[in-house]
Each structure stands twice: as structure tokens, then as C-alpha cells.
Amino acid sequence: MIKLKEVGILSYGYIVALVAAFLCFIQALFIVPMVNTIIGILSEAGELDTIGMGIGSSLPTWLTIVLIISLPIFGAIYGFIFGCIGAIVYNLAAKITGGIELSFEKAQPRKRKPARRHSNVIIEEEPVASVEAQNQDSGNTEYAEDVVEIAEE
């Protein structure tokens, strides 16, 4: 057994930031259209007029784009901060408990199939003989010899 006694604070923060940015981008692709739909429904019902937002029946296009871009950026910032805090907390807990026990197994290398020299073409004797006869008539015997060599392999 191997024990994980310490986690690199910045490296863990970077990983969590990247994952959080990706997840926030995916969420933004769903949340922004839902907010747009809710605003449209409320404005049709006359509920937004009393609020005084003045945005009409949906979000402006520029605001939609800004939200889809800014949500992953804020997610990455918060992911980095909380990832670093999480790494610090883990390192403190690992000092007290001794860390997490991990078990690894050495992977067996994959056996690669040998590359084939020729494709799965089956050459029968009769076509070779007829090709050979045709090439003798034309005076080209080199091609017929190549075909015979391939058939023998």
C-alpha cells in the first residue's frame, strides 16, 4: 500500500479550476436559455412590467454571450480558490490521519498486432495463369512474376 500524505496546493487548485470552468460552461449552455425562457414567460404574463427591468421579452444577445463567457471564468476562479483550500485542508487532515491508502497494480503492456504486409486478398491460381498468359501476349512478364510472388506468400 502507498499512502497519499500530501497534495500539491497549486497543482490541485489548477485541476479543480479547469474542471469547474468546464462544468460551468456546460451549465451556462443550459441555464442562460432557461433564464431567457422564464423572462419571456413572465413578460408575456405582464409580471416584468411591475419590476421595471425594461429588458423586453428576453435577454439581449450581448448579455447572453457575456453570461456564457463569464460563468466559466468565475467558475474557474472559484474552483481554484476552493481547490487550494481543499488541498490545504486535506494536507492538514493527512498529517493527523496518515493519509489515504492507495493500491496500484502494474499495467501489462498491450501486445500490438503485427502490421500486415498485404491486405486480405486471396489470389487463386486460375486468375494468375490468365494474367500471366495475357502479359506474355503483351510482352510484360514482370507483372506476372509479381503476382505469382504475392500468391506464394
Rosetta blueprint (number, residue, H / E / L):
1 M L
2 I E
3 K E
4 L E
5 K L
6 E L
7 V L
8 G L
9 I H
10 L H
11 S H
12 Y H
13 G H
14 Y H
15 I H
16 V H
17 A H
18 L H
19 V H
20 A H
21 A H
22 F H
23 L H
24 C H
25 F H
26 I H
27 Q H
28 A H
29 L H
30 F H
31 I H
32 V H
33 P H
34 M H
35 V H
36 N H
37 T H
38 I H
39 I H
40 G H
41 I H
42 L H
43 S H
44 E H
45 A H
46 G L
47 E L
48 L H
49 D H
50 T H
51 I H
52 G L
53 M L
54 G L
55 I L
56 G L
57 S L
58 S L
59 L L
60 P L
61 T H
62 W H
63 L H
64 T H
65 I H
66 V H
67 L H
68 I H
69 I H
70 S H
71 L H
72 P H
73 I H
74 F H
75 G H
76 A H
77 I H
78 Y H
79 G H
80 F H
81 I H
82 F H
83 G H
84 C H
85 I H
86 G H
87 A H
88 I H
89 V H
90 Y H
91 N H
92 L H
93 A H
94 A H
95 K H
96 I H
97 T H
98 G L
99 G L
100 I E
101 E E
102 L E
103 S L
104 F L
105 E L
106 K L
107 A L
108 Q L
109 P L
110 R L
111 K L
112 R L
113 K L
114 P L
115 A L
116 R L
117 R L
118 H L
119 S L
120 N L
121 V L
122 I L
123 I L
124 E L
125 E H
126 E H
127 P H
128 V H
129 A H
130 S H
131 V H
132 E H
133 A H
134 Q H
135 N H
136 Q H
137 D H
138 S H
139 G L
140 N L
141 T L
142 E H
143 Y H
144 A H
145 E H
146 D H
147 V H
148 V H
149 E H
150 I H
151 A H
152 E H
153 E L
